Amino acid sequence: MPIEDRIEINSLFDFYGPLLTEKQQDYLRLYYQQDYSLGEIADDLAVSRQAVYDNIKRSEKILKDYEQTLHLVADFQAREQELDKLASYVKEHYGQDQQLQEFIDKISLER
């Protein structure tokens, strides 16, 4: 699986993971965050590899459906990009304004 896909699923899981069942969270956590293979997950949970695969694919689809409806990840990423642009602009054009820089730093730390 390409790294971009893994990053996407991990981002979706960060936002929407609590909306999944505990079982779905466990499968995704083992596969994506702890880098277990399908076989290792199947052995640990005493299920077939096919059951693991099906559960992971179903959970991925649920996460993608949440994002398609709610757009939380896309909106967050867009805000992050705009904040980065703002920070660069302030640094370039108002580099001497200490108070403005402190506001930007505070917002950046809250991310």
DSSP file (Angstrom, degrees, kcal/mol; ACC not computed):
  #  RESIDUE AA STRUCTURE BP1 BP2  ACC     N-H-->O    O-->H-N    N-H-->O    O-->H-N    TCO  KAPPA ALPHA  PHI   PSI    X-CA   Y-CA   Z-CA
    1    1 A M              0   0    0      0, 0.0     5,-0.1     0, 0.0     0, 0.0   0.000 360.0 360.0 360.0 130.3    0.0    0.0    0.0
    2    2 A P    >>  -     0   0    0      0, 0.0     4,-1.7     0, 0.0     3,-0.7  -0.255 360.0-120.3 -60.5 147.4    1.4    3.4   -1.0
    3    3 A I  H 3> S+     0   0    0      1,-0.2     4,-2.6     2,-0.2     5,-0.2   0.831 111.8  61.1 -59.2 -33.7    2.5    5.6    1.9
    4    4 A E  H 3> S+     0   0    0      1,-0.2     4,-2.3     2,-0.2    -1,-0.2   0.888 104.2  49.1 -62.1 -38.5    0.0    8.3    0.9
    5    5 A D  H <> S+     0   0    0     -3,-0.7     4,-2.5     2,-0.2    -1,-0.2   0.896 110.5  50.2 -67.4 -40.0   -2.8    5.9    1.4
    6    6 A R  H  X S+     0   0    0     -4,-1.7     4,-2.5     2,-0.2    -2,-0.2   0.909 111.2  49.1 -64.0 -41.4   -1.6    4.9    4.8
    7    7 A I  H  X S+     0   0    0     -4,-2.6     4,-2.5     2,-0.2    -2,-0.2   0.914 110.6  51.2 -63.6 -42.5   -1.3    8.6    5.8
    8    8 A E  H  X S+     0   0    0     -4,-2.3     4,-2.7     2,-0.2    -2,-0.2   0.944 111.9  45.4 -60.4 -48.8   -4.8    9.3    4.5
    9    9 A I  H  X S+     0   0    0     -4,-2.5     4,-2.8     1,-0.2    -1,-0.2   0.901 112.4  51.6 -64.6 -40.2   -6.3    6.4    6.5
   10   10 A N  H  X S+     0   0    0     -4,-2.5     4,-2.2     2,-0.2    -1,-0.2   0.903 111.0  48.3 -63.1 -40.0   -4.3    7.4    9.6
   11   11 A S  H  X S+     0   0    0     -4,-2.5     4,-1.7     2,-0.2    -2,-0.2   0.933 113.3  46.9 -64.2 -45.4   -5.6   11.0    9.3
   12   12 A L  H  X S+     0   0    0     -4,-2.7     4,-3.4     1,-0.2     5,-0.4   0.906 111.5  51.9 -61.8 -40.8   -9.2    9.8    8.9
   13   13 A F  H  X S+     0   0    0     -4,-2.8     4,-2.1     1,-0.2    -1,-0.2   0.883 105.2  55.8 -64.0 -38.6   -8.7    7.5   11.8
   14   14 A D  H  < S+     0   0    0     -4,-2.2    -1,-0.2    -5,-0.2    -2,-0.2   0.897 118.6  33.2 -59.4 -40.2   -7.5   10.3   14.0
   15   15 A F  H  < S+     0   0    0     -4,-1.7    -2,-0.2    -5,-0.1    -1,-0.2   0.907 135.0  21.7 -82.8 -44.7  -10.6   12.3   13.3
   16   16 A Y  H >< S+     0   0    0     -4,-3.4     3,-2.1    -5,-0.2     4,-0.5   0.445  88.2 103.7-110.0  -2.1  -13.3    9.6   13.0
   17   17 A G  G >< S+     0   0    0     -4,-2.1     3,-2.0    -5,-0.4    -1,-0.1   0.866  77.2  59.3 -50.9 -43.5  -11.9    6.7   14.8
   18   18 A P  G 3  S+     0   0    0      0, 0.0    -1,-0.3     0, 0.0    -2,-0.1   0.701  97.6  62.4 -62.5 -15.9  -14.1    7.2   17.9
   19   19 A L  G <  S+     0   0    0     -3,-2.1    -2,-0.2     2,-0.1     2,-0.1   0.615  92.1  82.4 -83.0 -11.8  -17.1    6.8   15.6
   20   20 A L  S <  S-     0   0    0     -3,-2.0     2,-0.0    -4,-0.5    39,-0.0  -0.445  92.5 -96.3 -84.6 163.0  -16.1    3.2   14.8
   21   21 A T     >  -     0   0    0     -2,-0.1     4,-2.6     1,-0.1     5,-0.2  -0.326  36.8-107.6 -70.3 163.3  -16.8    0.2   16.9
   22   22 A E  H  > S+     0   0    0      1,-0.2     4,-2.7     2,-0.2     5,-0.2   0.905 121.6  52.7 -58.1 -41.7  -14.1   -1.0   19.3
   23   23 A K  H  > S+     0   0    0      2,-0.2     4,-2.3     1,-0.2    -1,-0.2   0.925 109.7  47.2 -61.9 -45.8  -13.5   -4.0   17.1
   24   24 A Q  H  > S+     0   0    0      1,-0.2     4,-2.3     2,-0.2     5,-0.2   0.909 112.1  50.8 -62.9 -41.7  -13.1   -1.8   14.0
   25   25 A Q  H  X S+     0   0    0     -4,-2.6     4,-2.9     1,-0.2     5,-0.2   0.917 109.2  51.5 -61.3 -43.0  -10.7    0.5   15.9
   26   26 A D  H  X S+     0   0    0     -4,-2.7     4,-2.6     2,-0.2     5,-0.2   0.933 110.0  48.2 -60.7 -47.2   -8.7   -2.5   17.0
   27   27 A Y  H  X S+     0   0    0     -4,-2.3     4,-2.4     1,-0.2     5,-0.2   0.940 115.9  43.3 -59.4 -48.1   -8.3   -3.9   13.5
   28   28 A L  H  X>S+     0   0    0     -4,-2.3     4,-3.1     2,-0.2     5,-0.8   0.894 113.2  51.9 -67.4 -39.2   -7.2   -0.5   12.1
   29   29 A R  I  X>S+     0   0    0     -4,-2.9     5,-1.9    -5,-0.2     4,-1.2   0.935 113.1  44.7 -62.6 -46.1   -4.9    0.3   15.0
   30   30 A L  I  <5S+     0   0    0     -4,-2.6     6,-2.8    -5,-0.2    -2,-0.2   0.922 120.5  40.0 -63.6 -43.6   -3.1   -3.0   14.6
   31   31 A Y  I  <5S+     0   0    0     -4,-2.4    -2,-0.2    -5,-0.2    -3,-0.2   0.934 129.3  23.6 -74.6 -47.4   -2.9   -2.8   10.8
   32   32 A Y  I  <5S+     0   0    0     -4,-3.1    -3,-0.2    -5,-0.2    -2,-0.1   0.857 131.3  32.0 -92.9 -37.6   -2.0    0.9   10.3
   33   33 A Q  I  <<S+     0   0    0     -4,-1.2    -3,-0.2    -5,-0.8    -4,-0.1   0.830 129.8  32.1 -93.5 -32.9   -0.5    2.1   13.6
   34   34 A Q  S   <S-     0   0    0     -5,-1.9    -3,-0.2    -6,-0.2    -4,-0.1   0.424  99.3-130.8-104.3   0.0    1.3   -1.0   14.8
   35   35 A D        +     0   0    0     -6,-0.3    -4,-0.2     1,-0.2     2,-0.2   0.808  43.6 166.5  58.5  35.9    2.1   -2.3   11.3
   36   36 A Y        -     0   0    0     -6,-2.8    -1,-0.2    -7,-0.1     2,-0.1  -0.501  34.1-121.7 -74.6 150.3    0.8   -5.8   11.9
   37   37 A S     >  -     0   0    0     -2,-0.2     4,-2.3     1,-0.1     5,-0.2  -0.432  27.0-105.8 -82.1 167.0    0.3   -8.1    8.9
   38   38 A L  H  > S+     0   0    0      1,-0.2     4,-2.6     2,-0.2     5,-0.2   0.905 122.9  51.9 -59.4 -40.4   -3.1   -9.6    8.1
   39   39 A G  H  > S+     0   0    0      2,-0.2     4,-2.5     1,-0.2    -1,-0.2   0.894 108.2  49.9 -63.9 -41.3   -1.8  -12.9    9.3
   40   40 A E  H  > S+     0   0    0      2,-0.2     4,-2.5     1,-0.2    -1,-0.2   0.908 112.5  47.1 -65.0 -41.4   -0.5  -11.5   12.6
   41   41 A I  H  X S+     0   0    0     -4,-2.3     4,-2.5     2,-0.2    -2,-0.2   0.930 111.4  51.6 -64.9 -44.1   -3.9   -9.8   13.3
   42   42 A A  H  X>S+     0   0    0     -4,-2.6     5,-1.9    -5,-0.2     4,-0.8   0.914 112.1  46.3 -58.8 -44.1   -5.7  -13.0   12.4
   43   43 A D  H ><5S+     0   0    0     -4,-2.5     3,-0.5     1,-0.2    -1,-0.2   0.931 113.7  47.9 -64.3 -45.9   -3.5  -15.1   14.8
   44   44 A D  H 3<5S+     0   0    0     -4,-2.5    -2,-0.2     1,-0.2    -1,-0.2   0.863 121.0  35.9 -63.8 -37.0   -3.9  -12.6   17.6
   45   45 A L  H 3<5S-     0   0    0     -4,-2.5    -1,-0.2    -5,-0.2    -2,-0.2   0.392 105.8-123.4-101.5   3.0   -7.7  -12.3   17.3
   46   46 A A  T <<5S+     0   0    0     -4,-0.8     2,-0.3    -3,-0.5    -3,-0.2   0.915  71.3 116.0  56.0  48.7   -8.3  -15.9   16.4
   47   47 A V  S   <S-     0   0    0     -5,-1.9    -1,-0.2    -6,-0.2    -2,-0.1  -0.839  70.3 -85.7-133.9 172.7  -10.1  -15.1   13.1
   48   48 A S     >  -     0   0    0     -2,-0.3     4,-1.9     1,-0.1     5,-0.1  -0.403  31.8-118.7 -78.9 158.6   -9.3  -15.8    9.4
   49   49 A R  H  > S+     0   0    0      1,-0.2     4,-2.9     2,-0.2     5,-0.2   0.878 117.2  56.6 -60.7 -37.0   -7.1  -13.6    7.3
   50   50 A Q  H  > S+     0   0    0      1,-0.2     4,-2.9     2,-0.2    -1,-0.2   0.886 104.5  51.6 -63.5 -38.8  -10.2  -13.0    5.1
   51   51 A A  H  > S+     0   0    0      2,-0.2     4,-2.3     1,-0.2    -1,-0.2   0.905 111.3  47.7 -64.1 -40.8  -12.2  -11.7    8.1
   52   52 A V  H  X S+     0   0    0     -4,-1.9     4,-2.6     2,-0.2    -2,-0.2   0.951 113.2  47.7 -63.2 -49.4   -9.4   -9.3    9.0
   53   53 A Y  H  X S+     0   0    0     -4,-2.9     4,-2.7     1,-0.2     5,-0.2   0.931 113.2  47.8 -57.8 -48.6   -9.1   -8.1    5.4
   54   54 A D  H  X S+     0   0    0     -4,-2.9     4,-2.5     1,-0.2    -1,-0.2   0.906 112.5  48.9 -61.1 -42.9  -12.9   -7.6    5.1
   55   55 A N  H  X S+     0   0    0     -4,-2.3     4,-2.4    -5,-0.2    -1,-0.2   0.908 112.2  48.0 -65.5 -41.5  -13.1   -5.8    8.4
   56   56 A I  H  X S+     0   0    0     -4,-2.6     4,-2.6     2,-0.2    -2,-0.2   0.940 113.8  46.6 -64.3 -47.1  -10.2   -3.4    7.5
   57   57 A K  H  X S+     0   0    0     -4,-2.7     4,-2.1     1,-0.2    -2,-0.2   0.905 113.6  48.7 -62.6 -41.7  -11.7   -2.7    4.0
   58   58 A R  H  X S+     0   0    0     -4,-2.5     4,-2.1    -5,-0.2    -1,-0.2   0.908 112.6  48.2 -64.4 -41.8  -15.2   -2.1    5.5
   59   59 A S  H  X S+     0   0    0     -4,-2.4     4,-2.4     2,-0.2    -2,-0.2   0.888 109.4  52.8 -67.0 -39.6  -13.7    0.2    8.2
   60   60 A E  H  X S+     0   0    0     -4,-2.6     4,-2.5     1,-0.2    -1,-0.2   0.918 109.3  50.0 -59.8 -43.5  -11.7    2.2    5.6
   61   61 A K  H  X S+     0   0    0     -4,-2.1     4,-2.5     1,-0.2    -2,-0.2   0.903 108.8  51.6 -63.6 -41.1  -14.9    2.7    3.6
   62   62 A I  H  X S+     0   0    0     -4,-2.1     4,-2.4     2,-0.2    -1,-0.2   0.934 110.5  48.7 -60.9 -45.8  -16.7    3.9    6.7
   63   63 A L  H  X S+     0   0    0     -4,-2.4     4,-2.2     1,-0.2    -2,-0.2   0.918 112.5  48.1 -60.6 -43.8  -13.9    6.4    7.4
   64   64 A K  H  X S+     0   0    0     -4,-2.5     4,-2.4     1,-0.2    -1,-0.2   0.870 110.0  52.5 -66.2 -36.4  -13.9    7.7    3.8
   65   65 A D  H  X S+     0   0    0     -4,-2.5     4,-1.7     2,-0.2    -1,-0.2   0.907 107.9  51.4 -65.2 -41.3  -17.7    8.0    3.9
   66   66 A Y  H  X S+     0   0    0     -4,-2.4     4,-3.4     1,-0.2     5,-0.4   0.934 112.0  46.9 -58.6 -45.5  -17.5   10.1    7.1
   67   67 A E  H  X S+     0   0    0     -4,-2.2     4,-2.1     1,-0.2    -2,-0.2   0.897 108.5  54.5 -65.8 -39.5  -15.0   12.4    5.4
   68   68 A Q  H  < S+     0   0    0     -4,-2.4    -1,-0.2     1,-0.2    -2,-0.2   0.850 118.4  36.2 -62.3 -33.2  -17.1   12.7    2.2
   69   69 A T  H  < S+     0   0    0     -4,-1.7    -2,-0.2    -5,-0.2    -1,-0.2   0.899 131.1  26.0 -84.6 -45.0  -20.0   13.8    4.3
   70   70 A L  H  < S-     0   0    0     -4,-3.4    -3,-0.2    -5,-0.2    -2,-0.2   0.753  76.9-154.8 -98.4 -27.4  -18.3   15.9    7.0
   71   71 A H     X  +     0   0    0     -4,-2.1     4,-2.4    -5,-0.4     5,-0.2   0.753  42.2 143.3  59.2  28.0  -15.1   17.1    5.4
   72   72 A L  H  > S+     0   0    0     -6,-0.2     4,-2.2     2,-0.2     5,-0.2   0.913  70.0  44.7 -66.2 -42.4  -13.4   17.5    8.8
   73   73 A V  H  > S+     0   0    0      2,-0.2     4,-2.7     1,-0.2     5,-0.2   0.941 115.4  47.0 -68.1 -46.8   -9.9   16.4    7.6
   74   74 A A  H  > S+     0   0    0      1,-0.2     4,-2.3     2,-0.2    -2,-0.2   0.911 114.0  48.1 -61.9 -42.7  -10.0   18.4    4.4
   75   75 A D  H  X S+     0   0    0     -4,-2.4     4,-2.3     2,-0.2    -1,-0.2   0.906 112.0  49.7 -64.7 -41.2  -11.2   21.5    6.3
   76   76 A F  H  X S+     0   0    0     -4,-2.2     4,-2.4    -5,-0.2    -2,-0.2   0.928 111.7  47.9 -62.4 -45.6   -8.5   21.0    9.0
   77   77 A Q  H  X S+     0   0    0     -4,-2.7     4,-2.1     1,-0.2    -2,-0.2   0.884 110.9  51.4 -64.7 -38.2   -5.8   20.7    6.4
   78   78 A A  H  X S+     0   0    0     -4,-2.3     4,-2.2    -5,-0.2    -1,-0.2   0.912 110.5  48.7 -64.8 -42.1   -7.0   23.8    4.5
   79   79 A R  H  X S+     0   0    0     -4,-2.3     4,-2.5     1,-0.2    -2,-0.2   0.899 109.5  53.0 -63.8 -40.0   -6.9   25.8    7.7
   80   80 A E  H  X S+     0   0    0     -4,-2.4     4,-2.1     2,-0.2    -1,-0.2   0.910 109.7  48.2 -61.3 -42.6   -3.4   24.6    8.5
   81   81 A Q  H  X S+     0   0    0     -4,-2.1     4,-2.1     2,-0.2    -2,-0.2   0.912 112.4  48.4 -64.8 -42.6   -2.2   25.7    5.0
   82   82 A E  H  X S+     0   0    0     -4,-2.2     4,-2.5     1,-0.2    -2,-0.2   0.884 110.2  51.6 -66.5 -37.9   -3.8   29.1    5.4
   83   83 A L  H  X S+     0   0    0     -4,-2.5     4,-2.6     2,-0.2    -1,-0.2   0.890 108.6  51.4 -65.4 -38.7   -2.3   29.5    8.9
   84   84 A D  H  X S+     0   0    0     -4,-2.1     4,-2.2     2,-0.2    -2,-0.2   0.908 110.6  48.8 -63.0 -41.7    1.1   28.7    7.5
   85   85 A K  H  X S+     0   0    0     -4,-2.1     4,-2.5     2,-0.2    -2,-0.2   0.918 111.5  49.7 -62.9 -43.2    0.6   31.3    4.8
   86   86 A L  H  X S+     0   0    0     -4,-2.5     4,-2.8     1,-0.2     5,-0.2   0.920 109.7  50.7 -62.0 -44.5   -0.4   33.8    7.4
   87   87 A A  H  X S+     0   0    0     -4,-2.6     4,-2.2     1,-0.2    -1,-0.2   0.905 112.0  47.4 -61.3 -41.8    2.6   33.1    9.6
   88   88 A S  H  X S+     0   0    0     -4,-2.2     4,-2.3     2,-0.2    -1,-0.2   0.913 112.6  49.3 -65.2 -42.5    4.9   33.5    6.6
   89   89 A Y  H  X S+     0   0    0     -4,-2.5     4,-3.0     2,-0.2     5,-0.4   0.923 112.0  47.8 -63.6 -45.1    3.3   36.8    5.5
   90   90 A V  H  X S+     0   0    0     -4,-2.8     4,-2.6     1,-0.2     7,-0.2   0.922 112.5  49.2 -62.7 -43.9    3.4   38.2    9.1
   91   91 A K  H  < S+     0   0    0     -4,-2.2     4,-0.4    -5,-0.2    -1,-0.2   0.901 116.7  42.5 -62.3 -40.5    7.1   37.2    9.4
   92   92 A E  H  < S+     0   0    0     -4,-2.3    -2,-0.2    -5,-0.2     3,-0.2   0.906 128.9  24.5 -73.6 -43.0    7.9   38.8    6.0
   93   93 A H  H  < S+     0   0    0     -4,-3.0    -3,-0.2    -5,-0.2    -2,-0.2   0.694 134.8  28.8-100.4 -21.7    5.9   42.0    6.3
   94   94 A Y  S >< S+     0   0    0     -4,-2.6     3,-1.7    -5,-0.4     7,-0.2  -0.154  70.0 139.9-132.1  39.5    5.6   42.6   10.0
   95   95 A G  T 3  S+     0   0    0     -4,-0.4    -1,-0.1     1,-0.3    -4,-0.1   0.736  73.4  52.7 -57.7 -25.6    8.7   40.9   11.4
   96   96 A Q  T 3  S+     0   0    0     -3,-0.1     2,-1.3     1,-0.1    -1,-0.3   0.604  82.0  97.7 -87.9 -12.0    9.2   43.7   13.9
   97   97 A D    <>  -     0   0    0     -3,-1.7     4,-2.0    -7,-0.2     5,-0.2  -0.637  50.8-178.4 -82.3  95.4    5.7   43.5   15.4
   98   98 A Q  H  > S+     0   0    0     -2,-1.3     4,-2.2     1,-0.2    -1,-0.2   0.872  77.5  52.8 -64.9 -40.0    6.4   41.3   18.4
   99   99 A Q  H  > S+     0   0    0      2,-0.2     4,-2.0     1,-0.2    -1,-0.2   0.923 109.7  48.2 -64.9 -43.4    2.8   41.2   19.6
  100  100 A L  H  > S+     0   0    0      1,-0.2     4,-2.2     2,-0.2    -1,-0.2   0.909 111.3  51.0 -62.3 -41.5    1.5   40.0   16.2
  101  101 A Q  H  X S+     0   0    0     -4,-2.0     4,-2.6     1,-0.2    -1,-0.2   0.876 107.5  53.5 -63.7 -37.2    4.2   37.4   16.1
  102  102 A E  H  X S+     0   0    0     -4,-2.2     4,-2.4     2,-0.2    -1,-0.2   0.889 107.5  51.1 -65.0 -38.6    3.2   36.2   19.6
  103  103 A F  H  X S+     0   0    0     -4,-2.0     4,-2.4     2,-0.2    -2,-0.2   0.935 111.6  47.1 -62.0 -45.9   -0.4   35.8   18.4
  104  104 A I  H  X S+     0   0    0     -4,-2.2     4,-2.5     1,-0.2    -2,-0.2   0.920 112.1  50.3 -62.0 -44.0    0.7   33.7   15.5
  105  105 A D  H  X S+     0   0    0     -4,-2.6     4,-2.2     2,-0.2    -1,-0.2   0.900 110.0  50.6 -61.4 -40.9    3.0   31.6   17.7
  106  106 A K  H  X S+     0   0    0     -4,-2.4     4,-1.3     2,-0.2    -2,-0.2   0.929 111.7  46.6 -64.1 -45.4    0.1   31.0   20.1
  107  107 A I  H  < S+     0   0    0     -4,-2.4     4,-0.3     1,-0.2     3,-0.3   0.903 112.0  51.9 -63.0 -40.3   -2.3   29.9   17.4
  108  108 A S  H >< S+     0   0    0     -4,-2.5     3,-1.0     1,-0.2    -1,-0.2   0.871 107.4  52.0 -65.2 -37.0    0.5   27.7   15.9
  109  109 A L  H 3< S+     0   0    0     -4,-2.2    -1,-0.2     1,-0.2    -2,-0.2   0.781 101.9  61.1 -69.9 -26.4    1.1   26.0   19.3
  110  110 A E  T 3<        0   0    0     -4,-1.3    -1,-0.2    -3,-0.3    -2,-0.2   0.523 360.0 360.0 -79.3  -4.6   -2.6   25.2   19.7
  111  111 A R    <         0   0    0     -3,-1.0    -1,-0.2    -4,-0.3    -2,-0.1   0.504 360.0 360.0 -67.1 360.0   -2.6   23.1   16.5
